[in-house]
Amino acid sequence: MNQKPIIALDFPSKREVKYFLEKFPKEESLFVKVGMELFYQEGPEIVRWLKALNHSVFLDLKLHDIPNTVKSAMSGLAKLGVDITNVHAAGGIDMMVAAKEGLIAGTKTGEKVPELIAVTQLTSTSEAAMHKDQLIEVSLQESVIHYAQCAKKAGLDGVVCSALEVSMIHEATEEAFICLTPGIRPKGSAVGDQKRVMTPADAKVIGSNYIVVGRPITQSENPYESYLSIKKEWNGE
């Protein structure tokens, strides 16, 4: 199956997103990520607009609150018809179970329940920072695997993780457990604020199920050309 890299629409408003998408053929159905910056400025309407344009949407809000609040929030997000959404695994198993229940309850009859994944450790987090800021004394890898196993136990579909941890997570859970990996950078591109990065080709080999690419596409002089190049590499062509 020809897979699409997920494009991170890290823009401050719909106006910038519209300008960016105009650089792609109208008939090109994309998979895009809507994060906090865009969602908090534009609200649910940005998701409805993108879905109306026939794009798949990963709504990246990383919910983390008491179980009942997350359950209610997820029920509302499910009504937007998103394809993937997420929570923080640090919220605990009960919270993740509640999130899944909310998604199921909010999904319209006959429609597919959005895939629900959990953030393990952010790709901007180093092991030293985790030890200092979170007082987690195990290794970064052990923390990520533990969070992944908790997400699996809670009935989630997968996790957000660094591509460097994918094979270990699949081994600790199962091959069908989704590993969505941000921090993907083609060879020669700037790493930026990401600490744990990998190329699309390497992510494919190691078993990532989805990859998220931002600046190498959104800040490219020719975004569509860059997108096609990354898509080709991601699909091993």
C-alpha positions as CSV (number, residue, x, y, z in Angstrom):
1,M,0.0,0.0,0.0
2,N,1.3,3.4,-0.9
3,Q,1.5,5.3,2.4
4,K,1.4,9.1,2.8
5,P,3.7,10.9,5.2
6,I,1.7,13.0,7.6
7,I,2.3,16.7,7.0
8,A,2.5,18.8,10.2
9,L,0.4,21.9,9.6
10,D,2.3,23.9,12.2
11,F,0.9,27.3,11.1
12,P,-0.8,30.0,13.2
13,S,-4.0,30.4,11.2
14,K,-6.2,28.9,8.5
15,R,-5.0,31.7,6.1
16,E,-1.4,30.3,6.2
17,V,-2.7,26.7,5.8
18,K,-4.8,27.7,2.8
19,Y,-1.8,29.4,1.2
20,F,0.4,26.3,1.8
21,L,-2.2,23.9,0.5
22,E,-2.6,26.0,-2.7
23,K,0.9,24.8,-3.6
24,F,-0.5,21.2,-4.0
25,P,-2.7,19.9,-6.8
26,K,-6.4,20.2,-5.7
27,E,-7.0,16.6,-6.3
28,E,-4.1,15.5,-4.1
29,S,-5.6,13.9,-0.9
30,L,-3.1,14.5,1.9
31,F,-2.7,13.2,5.5
32,V,-2.2,16.3,7.7
33,K,-1.5,16.9,11.4
34,V,-3.4,19.7,13.2
35,G,-1.7,20.5,16.5
36,M,-2.3,22.9,19.4
37,E,-1.1,26.0,17.6
38,L,-3.6,25.8,14.8
39,F,-6.5,24.2,16.7
40,Y,-6.4,26.7,19.5
41,Q,-6.5,29.6,17.1
42,E,-9.1,28.2,14.6
43,G,-11.1,25.7,16.7
44,P,-13.0,22.6,15.4
45,E,-13.9,24.4,12.1
46,I,-10.3,23.9,10.8
47,V,-10.8,20.1,11.1
48,R,-14.1,20.3,9.3
49,W,-12.7,22.4,6.6
50,L,-9.7,20.0,6.0
51,K,-12.0,16.9,6.0
52,A,-14.3,18.7,3.4
53,L,-11.2,19.0,1.2
54,N,-10.8,15.2,1.4
55,H,-7.7,15.2,3.6
56,S,-7.1,12.7,6.4
57,V,-6.5,14.4,9.8
58,F,-4.3,13.5,12.8
59,L,-5.6,15.8,15.6
60,D,-2.6,16.2,17.8
61,L,-3.8,17.7,21.1
62,K,-2.2,15.3,23.6
63,L,-5.1,15.3,26.1
64,H,-4.0,14.8,29.7
65,D,-6.5,15.4,32.4
66,I,-8.8,13.4,34.8
67,P,-10.5,10.4,33.1
68,N,-14.0,11.9,33.0
69,T,-12.9,15.2,31.4
70,V,-10.8,13.4,28.8
71,K,-13.7,11.0,28.0
72,S,-16.1,13.9,27.4
73,A,-13.5,15.8,25.3
74,M,-12.8,12.7,23.2
75,S,-16.6,12.2,22.6
76,G,-16.7,15.7,21.1
77,L,-13.5,15.3,19.0
78,A,-14.9,12.0,17.6
79,K,-17.8,14.0,16.0
80,L,-15.3,15.9,13.9
81,G,-14.4,12.7,11.9
82,V,-10.7,12.8,12.6
83,D,-8.7,9.8,11.6
84,I,-6.2,9.7,14.5
85,T,-6.0,11.6,17.8
86,N,-4.0,11.2,21.0
87,V,-3.5,11.5,24.7
88,H,-0.5,11.6,27.0
89,A,0.3,8.1,28.3
90,A,1.5,9.8,31.5
91,G,-2.2,10.4,32.3
92,G,-2.4,6.8,33.3
93,I,-4.3,3.6,32.2
94,D,-7.7,4.7,33.6
95,M,-7.5,8.0,31.7
96,M,-6.6,6.2,28.5
97,V,-9.4,3.7,28.9
98,A,-11.8,6.6,29.4
99,A,-10.4,8.4,26.3
100,K,-11.1,5.3,24.2
101,E,-14.7,5.0,25.6
102,G,-15.3,8.6,24.8
103,L,-14.1,8.2,21.2
104,I,-16.3,5.1,20.7
105,A,-19.3,6.9,22.2
106,G,-18.9,10.0,20.1
107,T,-18.3,8.3,16.7
108,K,-21.4,8.4,14.5
109,T,-23.1,5.0,13.8
110,G,-21.5,3.3,10.8
111,E,-18.4,5.4,10.8
112,K,-14.9,4.2,11.8
113,V,-13.7,5.0,15.3
114,P,-10.6,7.2,15.1
115,E,-7.3,5.5,15.9
116,L,-6.2,6.5,19.4
117,I,-2.6,6.7,20.3
118,A,-0.6,7.8,23.3
119,V,2.4,10.1,23.6
120,T,5.3,8.3,25.3
121,Q,8.2,10.7,25.7
122,L,8.3,13.8,23.4
123,T,11.0,13.6,20.7
124,S,12.4,16.8,22.1
125,T,13.1,15.1,25.4
126,S,16.5,13.8,26.2
127,E,17.3,11.2,28.8
128,A,19.1,13.8,30.9
129,A,16.1,16.1,30.8
130,M,13.7,13.2,31.7
131,H,15.8,12.4,34.7
132,K,16.0,16.0,35.9
133,D,12.6,17.3,35.0
134,Q,10.3,14.3,35.5
135,L,12.4,12.5,38.2
136,I,12.1,9.2,36.1
137,E,15.2,7.3,37.0
138,V,15.0,4.5,34.4
139,S,16.5,4.9,30.9
140,L,14.5,6.8,28.3
141,Q,13.9,3.6,26.4
142,E,12.5,1.8,29.4
143,S,10.2,4.8,30.1
144,V,8.9,4.7,26.5
145,I,8.4,1.0,26.5
146,H,6.6,1.1,29.8
147,Y,4.2,3.8,28.5
148,A,3.6,1.8,25.3
149,Q,2.7,-1.3,27.3
150,C,0.3,0.8,29.5
151,A,-1.3,2.1,26.3
152,K,-1.7,-1.4,24.9
153,K,-3.2,-2.5,28.3
154,A,-5.7,0.4,28.1
155,G,-6.9,-0.8,24.6
156,L,-5.3,2.0,22.6
157,D,-4.2,1.5,19.0
158,G,-0.6,2.6,19.4
159,V,1.8,5.3,20.5
160,V,3.6,8.4,19.3
161,C,7.3,7.7,19.7
162,S,10.8,8.2,18.2
163,A,11.6,6.0,15.3
164,L,14.6,4.9,17.4
165,E,12.2,3.0,19.7
166,V,9.8,1.4,17.2
167,S,11.4,-2.0,17.0
168,M,11.5,-2.3,20.8
169,I,7.9,-1.2,21.2
170,H,6.7,-3.7,18.6
171,E,8.6,-6.4,20.4
172,A,7.2,-5.4,23.8
173,T,3.6,-5.1,22.5
174,E,2.8,-6.6,19.0
175,E,3.5,-5.9,15.4
176,A,0.0,-4.5,14.8
177,F,0.5,-1.9,17.6
178,I,0.8,1.5,15.8
179,C,4.1,3.4,16.1
180,L,3.6,7.0,14.8
181,T,6.9,8.7,14.6
182,P,7.6,12.5,14.4
183,G,11.1,13.9,14.1
184,I,11.5,12.6,10.6
185,R,14.1,14.5,8.6
186,P,15.4,13.7,5.1
187,K,19.2,13.5,4.8
188,G,20.9,16.9,4.9
189,S,18.0,18.8,6.5
190,A,18.2,20.7,9.8
191,V,17.4,18.8,13.0
192,G,15.8,21.9,14.7
193,D,14.6,21.3,18.2
194,Q,14.1,17.5,17.8
195,K,16.6,15.4,19.7
196,R,15.8,11.9,18.4
197,V,15.4,12.0,14.6
198,M,15.6,9.6,11.6
199,T,15.2,9.6,7.8
200,P,12.0,8.4,6.1
201,A,13.9,5.4,4.6
202,D,15.3,4.4,8.0
203,A,11.9,4.8,9.6
204,K,10.5,2.5,7.0
205,V,13.1,-0.2,7.6
206,I,12.7,0.0,11.3
207,G,8.9,-0.5,11.1
208,S,7.3,2.9,11.7
209,N,3.6,2.7,10.8
210,Y,3.1,6.5,10.3
211,I,5.7,9.3,10.0
212,V,5.2,13.0,10.6
213,V,7.2,15.5,8.6
214,G,6.9,19.3,9.2
215,R,9.5,21.8,8.2
216,P,11.3,19.8,5.5
217,I,7.9,20.2,3.6
218,T,6.3,23.3,5.0
219,Q,9.4,25.5,4.8
220,S,10.5,24.1,1.5
221,E,10.8,26.3,-1.6
222,N,8.8,23.7,-3.4
223,P,6.6,21.9,-0.8
224,Y,4.9,19.6,-3.3
225,E,8.2,18.4,-4.8
226,S,9.6,17.9,-1.3
227,Y,6.5,16.0,-0.3
228,L,6.7,13.7,-3.3
229,S,10.4,13.0,-2.6
230,I,9.7,12.1,1.0
231,K,6.7,10.0,0.1
232,K,8.8,8.1,-2.4
233,E,11.5,7.5,0.1
234,W,9.0,6.5,2.8
235,N,7.5,3.9,0.4
236,G,10.9,2.5,-0.5
237,E,10.7,3.5,-4.1
